[in-house]
Amino acid sequence: MRGLYWLIRKDISIFFSDVSGALMTIIMPAALALLLGSIFQPPGDMGPISILLVNEDQGPVGKAWEMRLRERQDLNVTVTDREEAVSLVGRGLAPMAIFVPTDASEKLSPKELSRGTMPRLTILEDPAKQVEAMRVRGVLTELSVMVVGQRLADPSFTLELVQQGRGRLSESMDGVSPKSSRLLGQILSNTEELIEPFAALPALPIPFPKTLGDWAIQLDAEPFPKEMGKQREGYHSYSHAFAGMVCMFLLFFGLERSKQELREKMDGTHFRVATTPVSHGTMLLGSWVSTSAIALLSALITYGVGWVTVDVVVHGSIPGFLCTLIAMSWMVGGFSLMMGNVCQTNQTLTSLGTLIVLVMSFVGGAWAPSFVLSDFLQTLGLWMPTSWATEGLAAVTWRGLEFGAALGPALALFAFGSAFGCLAWLLSWKRSHS
């Protein structure tokens, strides 16, 4: 243990001996996070959108909405219940939930329409998925033309609607002159005479214009439950930017630590350590732990800068936040160890390492939220530690979720770090015995 302590102390001392380099490890990710968080603008075209549908109406209107939504090629619809939908959207696992209320068919009856009642849908949106939500809102307005038009195309429905209108006309016409009242009554009477011959048909032989959607539906926002309300104030771009930039720059720091290990191999430091009672495995573990410790300290200071400057706050579980940072630092230590054993020269390490870090950062959503990427890249991102790091930190910062939401990403990061470290040990052992 004394040998391990000496190795860790040596690496940390070397890191802080270069004060400007140590400061840049903290300042650069914070500066880029501030920049990206302020200018981030997501693009519009993202392909099919996965949404949740809670159909609480068992009448014809509820069935029509479900059928029309399922027919859309740009939507992936999953029917679920209200509790599950709120939970999934609240955790960021679904961008939007659509609720068809229990009285949807009743509100689209001739009696209610004659009173001027507007059919309503309720939607629950993830604040981080505003681009997707805007697209779905447009789709809902378009589909409302089909749903309402399907009802109005039924001759018996339209005939009853006209009759209900005539009845309301005779009941009360406050503010309408007698002449206008007579004209409206005549128009409704003529309309009724026109529709009656078609009563036996399944549908009226007339098209309905798309402008029908302007009054055919009203979309209401579904509030999050009170226990989730405090953190659902909206997507915090700075929180995402800090998570992504911290992860990316810690990986770059890991590459610098790999270069230091290569230099120590070349100048004989490793050989001199190998002549002491310290084992080869202890040398690798010492490098791993020291890199992880420095990465953790840098991440904590950078998040402190974010808290002071742009209100990057941990709304959720603080233990979950710390666990995610520790796991991310562990992953960075393993990554550094692996790259130092995969690459044998500084030139190779710089070229290959930079490429790997940039690809992992882009595909994993460290540069921009993963939902703006294609389906293929989003699937590929699940195999990137950067994706788990950004999602885990988002869960406990602006999403404000509990410890369980950070546990999965933390375990994934620990697994990535352990895999990297084991691969490094295997390569080092193989090279030392060859």
SENU-370931 format. One record per residue (C-alpha): residue in three letters; x, y, z. Coordinates in steps of 0.25 Angstrom, whole numbers, plus 5000, padded with zeros to 4 digits. Each point is the difference from the previous one (the first is absolute). Example, Ala and Ser with C-alpha at 12.3 -4.5 7.8 and 13.67 -1.06 7.14 Angstrom:
2
{'ALA',{5049,4982,5031}}
{'SER',{5006,5014,4998}}
This chain:
434
{'MET',{5000,5000,5000}}
{'ARG',{5012,5010,5003}}
{'GLY',{5004,4997,4985}}
{'LEU',{4986,5003,4995}}
{'TYR',{4999,5013,5009}}
{'TRP',{5014,5005,4994}}
{'LEU',{4996,4998,4986}}
{'ILE',{4987,5007,5002}}
{'ARG',{5006,5012,5007}}
{'LYS',{5011,5000,4989}}
{'ASP',{4990,5002,4989}}
{'ILE',{4992,5010,5007}}
{'SER',{5012,5008,5003}}
{'ILE',{5004,5000,4986}}
{'PHE',{4986,5005,4996}}
{'PHE',{5000,5012,5009}}
{'SER',{5015,5003,4997}}
{'ASP',{4995,5006,4987}}
{'VAL',{4990,5011,5006}}
{'SER',{4996,5005,4986}}
{'GLY',{4997,4986,4995}}
{'ALA',{4992,4997,5012}}
{'LEU',{4992,5013,4999}}
{'MET',{4998,4997,4985}}
{'THR',{4994,4986,5003}}
{'ILE',{4989,5008,5008}}
{'ILE',{4999,5013,4992}}
{'MET',{4998,4994,4986}}
{'PRO',{4988,4991,5002}}
{'ALA',{4993,5011,5008}}
{'ALA',{5003,5010,4989}}
{'LEU',{4995,4991,4989}}
{'ALA',{4988,4996,5008}}
{'LEU',{4996,5014,5002}}
{'LEU',{5002,5003,4985}}
{'LEU',{4992,4988,4996}}
{'GLY',{4989,5002,5010}}
{'SER',{4997,5014,4995}}
{'ILE',{5000,4998,4985}}
{'PHE',{4994,4986,4999}}
{'GLN',{4989,4999,4990}}
{'PRO',{4995,4986,4997}}
{'PRO',{4997,4996,4985}}
{'GLY',{4986,4997,4995}}
{'ASP',{5000,4987,4993}}
{'MET',{5002,4988,5009}}
{'GLY',{4992,4989,4993}}
{'PRO',{4989,4992,5007}}
{'ILE',{4997,5004,5014}}
{'SER',{4996,4990,5011}}
{'ILE',{4988,5005,5008}}
{'LEU',{4991,4994,5011}}
{'LEU',{4985,4999,4998}}
{'VAL',{4990,5000,5012}}
{'ASN',{4986,4997,4994}}
{'GLU',{4990,5002,5011}}
{'ASP',{4988,5001,4991}}
{'GLN',{4994,4987,4995}}
{'GLY',{4991,5007,4990}}
{'PRO',{5001,5002,4985}}
{'VAL',{5009,5012,5002}}
{'GLY',{5010,4993,5009}}
{'LYS',{5001,4989,4990}}
{'ALA',{5001,5010,4988}}
{'TRP',{5012,5007,5007}}
{'GLU',{5007,4987,5003}}
{'MET',{4998,4995,4986}}
{'ARG',{5005,5013,4993}}
{'LEU',{5012,5001,5009}}
{'ARG',{5004,4986,4998}}
{'GLU',{4999,5002,4985}}
{'ARG',{5010,5011,5000}}
{'GLN',{5014,4996,4994}}
{'ASP',{5007,5012,5008}}
{'LEU',{4995,4995,5013}}
{'ASN',{5003,4987,5008}}
{'VAL',{4988,4999,5010}}
{'THR',{5000,4992,5012}}
{'VAL',{4986,4999,5008}}
{'THR',{5002,5000,5015}}
{'ASP',{4993,5005,5013}}
{'ARG',{5001,5014,5006}}
{'GLU',{5009,4996,5011}}
{'GLU',{5010,4993,4991}}
{'ALA',{5000,5012,4990}}
{'VAL',{5002,5010,5011}}
{'SER',{5012,4992,5005}}
{'LEU',{5006,4998,4987}}
{'VAL',{4999,5014,4995}}
{'GLY',{5005,5005,5014}}
{'ARG',{5012,4992,4999}}
{'GLY',{5004,5004,4986}}
{'LEU',{4997,4986,4994}}
{'ALA',{4989,5005,4991}}
{'PRO',{4999,5014,4994}}
{'MET',{4985,5002,5001}}
{'ALA',{4987,4993,5005}}
{'ILE',{4986,5003,4993}}
{'PHE',{4988,4998,5009}}
{'VAL',{4986,4998,4993}}
{'PRO',{4990,5004,5012}}
{'THR',{4989,4991,5004}}
{'ASP',{4989,5010,4994}}
{'ALA',{5007,5002,4987}}
{'SER',{4988,4993,4992}}
{'GLU',{4990,5007,5008}}
{'LYS',{5007,5014,4997}}
{'LEU',{4999,4997,4986}}
{'SER',{4985,4997,5000}}
{'PRO',{4991,5008,4992}}
{'LYS',{4994,5006,5013}}
{'GLU',{5013,5005,5005}}
{'LEU',{5005,5005,4987}}
{'SER',{4988,5008,4998}}
{'ARG',{5003,5007,5013}}
{'GLY',{5014,5004,4995}}
{'THR',{5007,4990,5009}}
{'MET',{5014,4997,4994}}
{'PRO',{5006,4986,5000}}
{'ARG',{5013,4999,5009}}
{'LEU',{5012,4991,5001}}
{'THR',{5010,5001,5011}}
{'ILE',{5015,4999,4998}}
{'LEU',{5011,4998,5009}}
{'GLU',{5014,5004,4995}}
{'ASP',{5014,4998,5004}}
{'PRO',{5006,5014,5001}}
{'ALA',{5013,4995,4993}}
{'LYS',{4992,4995,4988}}
{'GLN',{4994,5013,4995}}
{'VAL',{5003,4998,4986}}
{'GLU',{4993,4987,5000}}
{'ALA',{4988,5005,5007}}
{'MET',{4998,5011,4990}}
{'ARG',{5000,4990,4989}}
{'VAL',{4990,4991,5007}}
{'ARG',{4991,5012,5003}}
{'GLY',{5000,5003,4985}}
{'VAL',{4996,4985,4997}}
{'LEU',{4989,5001,5010}}
{'THR',{4994,5012,4994}}
{'GLU',{5001,4993,4986}}
{'LEU',{4993,4987,5006}}
{'SER',{4989,5008,5006}}
{'VAL',{4995,5003,4986}}
{'MET',{4999,4985,4998}}
{'VAL',{4994,4997,5013}}
{'VAL',{4990,5011,5000}}
{'GLY',{4997,4999,4985}}
{'GLN',{4997,4986,5002}}
{'ARG',{4989,5003,5009}}
{'LEU',{4995,5011,4992}}
{'ALA',{5000,4991,4988}}
{'ASP',{4989,4992,5006}}
{'PRO',{4987,5005,4995}}
{'SER',{4992,4996,5013}}
{'PHE',{5011,5007,5008}}
{'THR',{4999,5013,4992}}
{'LEU',{4985,5000,4999}}
{'GLU',{4999,4999,5015}}
{'LEU',{5010,5011,5001}}
{'VAL',{4992,5009,4992}}
{'GLN',{4988,4996,5007}}
{'GLN',{5007,5004,5014}}
{'GLY',{5004,5013,4994}}
{'ARG',{4986,5003,4996}}
{'GLY',{4995,4997,5014}}
{'ARG',{5010,5009,5006}}
{'LEU',{4997,5011,4991}}
{'SER',{4985,4999,5005}}
{'GLU',{5005,5000,5014}}
{'SER',{5009,5012,5001}}
{'MET',{5005,5010,4991}}
{'ASP',{5005,5011,5009}}
{'GLY',{5006,5012,4992}}
{'VAL',{4995,4995,4987}}
{'SER',{4990,5008,4992}}
{'PRO',{4987,4993,4996}}
{'LYS',{5004,5002,4985}}
{'SER',{5013,4992,5002}}
{'SER',{4993,4990,5009}}
{'ARG',{4990,4997,4988}}
{'LEU',{5012,4999,4990}}
{'LEU',{5007,4990,5009}}
{'GLY',{4988,4992,5002}}
{'GLN',{4998,5000,4985}}
{'ILE',{5014,4996,4997}}
{'LEU',{4999,4988,5010}}
{'SER',{4987,4996,4995}}
{'ASN',{5005,5000,4985}}
{'THR',{5012,4992,5005}}
{'GLU',{4991,4990,5007}}
{'GLU',{4993,4998,4987}}
{'LEU',{5013,4998,4992}}
{'ILE',{5005,4989,5010}}
{'GLU',{4987,4992,5001}}
{'PRO',{5001,4993,4987}}
{'PHE',{5014,4995,5003}}
{'ALA',{4996,4994,5014}}
{'ALA',{5000,4986,4995}}
{'LEU',{5015,5001,4995}}
{'PRO',{5012,4996,5009}}
{'ALA',{5006,5014,4997}}
{'LEU',{4998,5013,4993}}
{'PRO',{5006,5001,4987}}
{'ILE',{5008,5013,5003}}
{'PRO',{5014,5003,5004}}
{'PHE',{5004,5008,5013}}
{'PRO',{5011,5010,4998}}
{'LYS',{5013,5000,5009}}
{'THR',{4996,5013,5006}}
{'LEU',{4990,4993,5008}}
{'GLY',{5011,4997,5009}}
{'ASP',{5000,5014,5005}}
{'TRP',{4988,4998,5008}}
{'ALA',{4999,4985,5001}}
{'ILE',{5009,4997,5012}}
{'GLN',{5006,5008,5012}}
{'LEU',{5013,4994,5006}}
{'ASP',{5001,5002,5015}}
{'ALA',{5013,4998,5008}}
{'GLU',{5000,4989,5010}}
{'PRO',{5007,5005,5013}}
{'PHE',{5010,4991,5006}}
{'PRO',{4997,4994,5014}}
{'LYS',{5003,5009,5012}}
{'GLU',{5011,4991,5005}}
{'MET',{5007,5002,4986}}
{'GLY',{4996,5015,4998}}
{'LYS',{5012,5007,5006}}
{'GLN',{5010,4995,4990}}
{'ARG',{4991,5000,4988}}
{'GLU',{5002,5015,4997}}
{'GLY',{5006,4997,4986}}
{'TYR',{5012,4994,4993}}
{'HIS',{5013,5006,5006}}
{'SER',{5010,5001,4988}}
{'TYR',{5011,5004,5009}}
{'SER',{4998,4987,5009}}
{'HIS',{5001,4992,4987}}
{'ALA',{5012,5008,4995}}
{'PHE',{5008,4998,5013}}
{'ALA',{4997,4985,5001}}
{'GLY',{5005,4998,4985}}
{'MET',{5012,5009,5001}}
{'VAL',{5005,4995,5014}}
{'CYS',{4999,4986,4994}}
{'MET',{5007,5003,4987}}
{'PHE',{5012,5008,5007}}
{'LEU',{5002,4990,5010}}
{'LEU',{5002,4990,4989}}
{'PHE',{5010,5009,4994}}
{'PHE',{5007,5001,5014}}
{'GLY',{5000,4985,5000}}
{'LEU',{5008,5001,4987}}
{'GLU',{5010,5009,5006}}
{'ARG',{5002,4991,5011}}
{'SER',{5002,4989,4990}}
{'LYS',{5011,5008,4994}}
{'GLN',{5006,5002,5014}}
{'GLU',{5000,4985,5002}}
{'LEU',{5007,4998,4986}}
{'ARG',{5011,5010,5004}}
{'GLU',{5002,4993,5013}}
{'LYS',{5002,4987,4992}}
{'MET',{5010,5007,4991}}
{'ASP',{5008,5007,5011}}
{'GLY',{5002,4988,5008}}
{'THR',{4990,5004,5012}}
{'HIS',{4992,4987,4998}}
{'PHE',{5012,4992,5000}}
{'ARG',{5005,5006,5013}}
{'VAL',{4987,4998,5006}}
{'ALA',{5000,4985,4995}}
{'THR',{5013,4998,5008}}
{'THR',{4993,5003,5013}}
{'PRO',{4990,4990,5008}}
{'VAL',{4988,5007,4992}}
{'SER',{4994,4990,4991}}
{'HIS',{4996,5003,4986}}
{'GLY',{4985,4999,5003}}
{'THR',{5002,5011,5011}}
{'MET',{5007,5009,4990}}
{'LEU',{4988,4999,4991}}
{'LEU',{4990,5002,5011}}
{'GLY',{5007,5012,5006}}
{'SER',{5000,5007,4986}}
{'TRP',{4985,4996,4999}}
{'VAL',{4996,5005,5014}}
{'SER',{5008,5013,4999}}
{'THR',{4994,5004,4986}}
{'SER',{4986,4997,5006}}
{'ALA',{5003,5009,5012}}
{'ILE',{5005,5012,4992}}
{'ALA',{4988,4998,4990}}
{'LEU',{4990,5000,5012}}
{'LEU',{5007,5013,5006}}
{'SER',{4999,5007,4986}}
{'ALA',{4986,4996,4998}}
{'LEU',{4995,5005,5014}}
{'ILE',{5008,5013,4998}}
{'THR',{4994,5002,4986}}
{'TYR',{4986,4997,5005}}
{'GLY',{5003,5011,5011}}
{'VAL',{5003,5010,4989}}
{'GLY',{4987,4996,4993}}
{'TRP',{4992,5002,5013}}
{'VAL',{5006,5014,5003}}
{'THR',{4999,5005,4986}}
{'VAL',{4987,4994,4993}}
{'ASP',{4993,4993,5011}}
{'VAL',{5003,4986,4996}}
{'VAL',{4993,4994,5013}}
{'VAL',{4998,4985,5004}}
{'HIS',{4985,5000,5001}}
{'GLY',{5000,4985,5003}}
{'SER',{5008,4990,5008}}
{'ILE',{5013,5006,5005}}
{'PRO',{5005,4986,5003}}
{'GLY',{4996,4996,4985}}
{'PHE',{5008,5012,4995}}
{'LEU',{5012,4996,5008}}
{'CYS',{4999,4985,4996}}
{'THR',{4999,5004,4985}}
{'LEU',{5012,5009,5001}}
{'ILE',{5008,4989,5007}}
{'ALA',{4996,4990,4990}}
{'MET',{5004,5010,4988}}
{'SER',{5013,5002,5007}}
{'TRP',{5002,4985,5001}}
{'MET',{4997,4999,4985}}
{'VAL',{5010,5011,4997}}
{'GLY',{5011,4993,5008}}
{'GLY',{4998,4987,4993}}
{'PHE',{4999,5006,4986}}
{'SER',{5013,5007,5003}}
{'LEU',{5007,4987,5004}}
{'MET',{4994,4993,4988}}
{'MET',{5005,5011,4990}}
{'GLY',{5014,5000,5006}}
{'ASN',{5001,4985,4998}}
{'VAL',{4994,5000,4986}}
{'CYS',{5008,5011,4994}}
{'GLN',{5016,4999,5001}}
{'THR',{5003,5014,4995}}
{'ASN',{4996,5014,5003}}
{'GLN',{4997,5002,4986}}
{'THR',{4990,4988,4999}}
{'LEU',{4994,5003,5013}}
{'THR',{4997,5015,4996}}
{'SER',{4994,4996,4987}}
{'LEU',{4992,4988,5004}}
{'GLY',{4996,5005,5013}}
{'THR',{4995,5013,4995}}
{'LEU',{4992,4993,4990}}
{'ILE',{4994,4991,5010}}
{'VAL',{4996,5010,5010}}
{'LEU',{4994,5009,4989}}
{'VAL',{4991,4989,4995}}
{'MET',{4996,4995,5013}}
{'SER',{4996,5015,5004}}
{'PHE',{4992,5002,4988}}
{'VAL',{4993,4987,4999}}
{'GLY',{4998,4999,5015}}
{'GLY',{4993,5014,5000}}
{'ALA',{5011,5008,5007}}
{'TRP',{5000,5011,4990}}
{'ALA',{4985,5000,4997}}
{'PRO',{4988,4993,5006}}
{'SER',{4999,4986,4995}}
{'PHE',{4985,5001,4995}}
{'VAL',{5005,5009,4989}}
{'LEU',{5008,4989,4994}}
{'SER',{4995,4989,4990}}
{'ASP',{4994,4987,5006}}
{'PHE',{5013,4993,4996}}
{'LEU',{5009,5009,5007}}
{'GLN',{4991,5000,5012}}
{'THR',{5001,4985,5001}}
{'LEU',{5015,5000,4998}}
{'GLY',{5000,5011,5011}}
{'LEU',{4996,4989,5010}}
{'TRP',{5013,4994,4998}}
{'MET',{5008,5012,5004}}
{'PRO',{5003,5004,5014}}
{'THR',{4998,5015,4997}}
{'SER',{4985,4997,4998}}
{'TRP',{4998,4994,5013}}
{'ALA',{5008,5011,5007}}
{'THR',{4992,5011,4994}}
{'GLU',{4987,4993,5003}}
{'GLY',{5003,4996,5014}}
{'LEU',{5004,5015,5003}}
{'ALA',{4988,5005,4993}}
{'ALA',{4991,4991,5009}}
{'VAL',{5005,5006,5013}}
{'THR',{5003,5015,4995}}
{'TRP',{4988,5006,4992}}
{'ARG',{4991,4988,5000}}
{'GLY',{5001,4999,5015}}
{'LEU',{4998,4985,5001}}
{'GLU',{5003,4991,5012}}
{'PHE',{5012,4991,5002}}
{'GLY',{4995,4988,4992}}
{'ALA',{5000,5009,4987}}
{'ALA',{5015,5002,5002}}
{'LEU',{5003,4985,5004}}
{'GLY',{4999,4994,4986}}
{'PRO',{5009,5010,4993}}
{'ALA',{5010,4999,5012}}
{'LEU',{5000,4985,4999}}
{'ALA',{5002,5001,4985}}
{'LEU',{5012,5010,5002}}
{'PHE',{5006,4991,5010}}
{'ALA',{4999,4988,4990}}
{'PHE',{5006,5008,4989}}
{'GLY',{5012,5004,5009}}
{'SER',{5002,4986,5005}}
{'ALA',{5000,4995,4986}}
{'PHE',{5010,5010,4996}}
{'GLY',{5009,4997,5012}}
{'CYS',{4999,4985,4998}}
{'LEU',{5004,5002,4985}}
{'ALA',{5012,5009,5004}}
{'TRP',{5004,4989,5010}}
{'LEU',{4999,4989,4990}}
{'LEU',{5008,5008,4990}}
{'SER',{5011,5004,5010}}
{'TRP',{5001,4985,5005}}
{'LYS',{5001,4995,4986}}
{'ARG',{5011,5010,4996}}
{'SER',{5008,4997,5013}}
{'HIS',{5000,4985,4998}}
{'SER',{5003,5000,4985}}
